[in-house]
Amino acid sequence: MTVSRSLCADVDWDHLVEVRNLKKWFPVQQGFLDQILAGHVDHVRAVDGVSFFIRRGEVFGLAGESGSGKSTIGRLVIGLLQPTEGTICFDGIDLSQLNSEELRQLRRRMQVIFQDPMASLNPRMTLGDTISHGLKIHYPEKAAEHRDTTMKIMERVGLSPPYFFFTKYPHQISGGQRQRVVIARALVTNPELILADEPIAMADVSVRALLLDLMNELKREFKLTYLFITHDLATAKYICDRISILYLGRMAEVGALEEVYSHPLHPYTQALLAAVPVPHPRERRTQPMPEGEIPNPINPPPGCRFHPRCPIGREICSREEPELRELRPEHFVACHFAEQFL
């Protein structure tokens, strides 16, 4: 079965992924009587009108606090969730127009590295079976080559010698080695897009830099494109080409990584950067952190969603939601008063 490449209109073919006005609202589970009395069903607005693109061969980062919608966007982009509204185009193909079989065939071109390898690995499957499982699903006609292909990718990600690890189980290896297993599993189908959802969060600090170096090497070698999800801006600085800052399901700021880090225009971005630890005993944080916690996504505040915690918020911020505006070349920000930081 061949998937048509003419399903998305106005596609820029330099972009592997284009997301347009993406929304994902999850209905809140309520009792029947509660629904009757309320007269409506509440929703968690996990993603609420997000648009961005990912160029071929780049690392696009999604950063923000827990609850900002990062992982939900990632699962929407690779088709694990269906959007409430909006369009997701992968290589010109509108994912919402595909049936289950077409989506299954397309999925070999997009894979995921989950945050917790121990939770995402089957404890009853050997590492060899785990890594080769994607080959059995997508390339059953090449069964005779599966073992050799699996051995090669295990060797490439640092599971060496591969014959030693092939028959091991997840509990028999270290956390860093388990992370290499999930990287190998993602690469074995030779994908174009990798969703890396907090890929080093569960790894020891001593091996995080090694894993990021490995991911950079694999990106160049296999011509990969990454959607990199993280809450750690220090990690994003190490690997990302462009970055988007999310807050409560909306984009606060997006641009080239060096541009956003050197000229942050949104108060939320400034606060996140100020929270990054500085490896110097005499350095002290001088910028105050935003008060309170991220609001309830079931009933987000009107206007700018950051205004209850914003140090420069004014009356208009509680009434009008700011649009994402380009204030510097390819640097967009959603703030009514961002010009004061230019």
Residue, then its C-alpha position, 0 to 999 in steps of 0.5 A: m500500500t502506498v501513502s499519497r504525498s499530496l494530502c497536505a496543502d502548502v507544504d514546505w518540502d524543507h520541513l519534515v514535520e509541520v504542525r498547524n494549530l494543534k489542540k488536544w483536549f482530554p475529557v475529565q472523567q465525571g459521574f453521570l449525575d455530575q455531568i447532568l448538574a454541570g451541563h457540560v463536560d470539562h476538558v484538560r487542555a493539554v495542548d491548546g493551539v500550537s504551530f511549529f515546523i521541524r526542518r530535515g536533519e535538525v534537532f527541535g527542542l520542546a522545553g517547559e515545566s511538567g504539565s506544559g504539554k511537551s510529551t502530549i505534543g510528541r505523541l501527537v506528532i508520531g500518531l500515538l494520539q489523535p488531535t482534537e483539532g489541527t493538522i500534523c504533516f509528516d513529509g507532506i502527509d496529513l496523519s489525520q487522513l490515514n487509516s490504521e494500515e497506512l499509519r502502521q506502514l508510515r510508523r517505520r519512518m518515525q520512532v520514539i525513545f521513551q523517558d524510562p527504559m525500564a518501564s518501556l522494555n518488556p522484562r520477559m523479552t531478551l535484548g535481542d528480541t526487543i531490538s529486533h521486534g520492529l524488524k519483525i513487524h515492519y520487515p517480515e520478508k527479511a527475517a533471515e537478516h534480522r539477527d545480523t541487523t540487530m547485532k550491527i545496531m547494538e554494536r553501533v550504540g555501544l552494546s559491545p560485544p553484541y553477542f554478550f548482550f543479545t540474550k540478556y534481559p533488561h534487569q541484567i544490565s545497567g541503566g545506561q546500557r538500558q538507555r542504549v537498548v531503547i536507542a537501538r530499538a528506535l534506530v533499527t527500522n532506519p527511521e527519519l524522525i526520532l521523538a526523544d522524550e526526556p531520553i537521558a532523564m533516567a540515566d546517571v549523571s556520569v553517562r548523560a553527556l556520553l548518551l548525548d554525544l552518541m545521539n549527535e553522532l547517530k544523527r549525522e550518521f543516519k541523517l536523523t531528525y529529532l524532536f527533543i523533549t526536555h525540562d532541562l535547558a542545560t541539556a537542550k543547549y547541548i543538542c538542540d538547533r532550535i527550541s520552543i518554550l511551552y507554558l500550559g499548552r501554548m508556545a511562549e517563545v520559539g527560535a534558534l537556540e543561541e538566539v533564544y538563550s542570548h536574547p530571551l524575550h519572554p519572562y517565563t524563558q528568562a526565569l527558566l534560564a535563570a534557574v539553570p545551575v551555574p558551576h561556580p561557588r560564588e555565583r548566586r541567582t539574582q532574578p526572582m523565580p515566578e511565584g506559585e505553580i503552573p495553573n490548572p489546565i482544566n480552567p486556564p487563566p484568561g488572557c496570557r496564561f503566564h500573567p498570574r505569575c508574571p513579574i511584568g504582567r499588567e491589566i491587558c495581560s489578564r484580558e487579551e491572549p498575546e499572539l506569537r510575534e517575530l521580534r527578531p529574525e526567526h525569533f518569535v515570542a507571545c508577550h504583550f510587552a516583550e519589546q522592553f527586552l529587545 
